[in-house]
């Protein structure tokens, strides 16, 4: 086996890895029905998290425009408050030119 063959093997390996990477990016971007939803169609987001103890954490989750406050700890999870209306987003201040 000479250096030309080794170079071909590495080039083929890089090409296959690049194709797999591009396929993964395409699936994340456009989604694949039944497997992955595209980014624009997500209904659930984590708005904010707060550590309140060494093993307890508060999560503020938003689903379909409604927020829920959830406490997570080693004993499990519990909903502290549900159906919170998020505050209106502040309008961007217009700077005079």
C-alpha positions in Angstrom: 0.0 0.0 0.0 1.6 3.3 -1.0 0.9 6.9 0.0 -1.5 7.5 -2.9 -3.9 4.7 -1.7 -3.7 6.0 1.9 -4.5 9.5 0.7 -7.5 8.2 -1.3 -8.8 6.4 1.8 -8.6 9.5 4.0 -10.2 11.7 1.2 -13.1 9.2 0.9 -13.5 9.1 4.7 -13.7 12.9 4.9 -16.2 13.0 2.0 -18.5 10.5 3.8 -18.2 12.4 7.1 -19.1 15.7 5.3 -22.1 14.1 3.6 -23.4 12.7 6.9 -22.9 16.2 8.5 -24.8 17.9 5.7 -27.6 15.4 6.0 -27.8 16.0 9.7 -27.9 19.8 9.2 -30.7 19.4 6.6 -32.8 17.3 8.9 -32.4 19.8 11.7 -33.3 22.7 9.4 -36.1 21.3 7.4 -37.3 18.5 9.7 -38.2 15.0 9.0 -41.9 14.1 9.5 -42.2 11.8 12.5 -38.6 12.3 13.7 -37.7 15.9 14.1 -39.7 19.1 14.0 -38.1 22.2 12.4 -37.0 25.0 14.7 -39.9 27.3 13.7 -42.6 24.8 14.9 -41.5 24.4 18.5 -44.2 25.0 21.0 -42.3 24.6 24.2 -39.4 26.8 25.4 -37.5 27.4 28.6 -37.8 31.1 29.4 -35.7 31.2 32.5 -34.1 29.0 35.2 -33.1 29.8 38.7 -31.1 27.7 41.3 -32.9 28.1 44.6 -30.9 25.4 46.5 -28.0 23.0 46.0 -30.4 20.5 44.2 -33.5 22.5 43.6 -34.2 24.6 40.5 -37.1 26.7 39.3 -38.0 26.6 35.6 -40.2 29.1 33.8 -41.6 27.3 30.7 -43.6 28.8 27.9 -46.1 26.7 25.9 -48.4 28.3 23.3 -48.0 31.8 24.8 -48.8 30.7 28.4 -46.1 30.3 31.0 -45.8 27.7 33.8 -43.5 27.7 36.9 -42.1 24.3 37.7 -40.0 23.3 40.7 -37.5 20.5 40.0 -35.6 18.7 42.7 -34.3 15.2 43.7 -37.8 14.3 44.9 -39.4 15.0 41.5 -41.1 17.9 39.9 -44.1 19.9 40.8 -46.0 22.7 39.2 -45.9 25.8 41.4 -48.1 28.0 39.2 -49.7 27.4 35.9 -51.4 29.6 33.3 -49.2 32.7 33.9 -49.7 35.4 31.2 -46.3 36.6 30.0 -45.7 40.4 30.3 -46.1 42.3 27.1 -42.8 42.7 25.3 -41.5 46.3 25.4 -41.6 48.2 22.2 -38.2 49.0 20.8 -37.2 52.6 21.6 -36.8 54.6 18.5 -33.6 56.6 18.6 -33.8 60.0 16.8 -31.4 60.2 13.9 
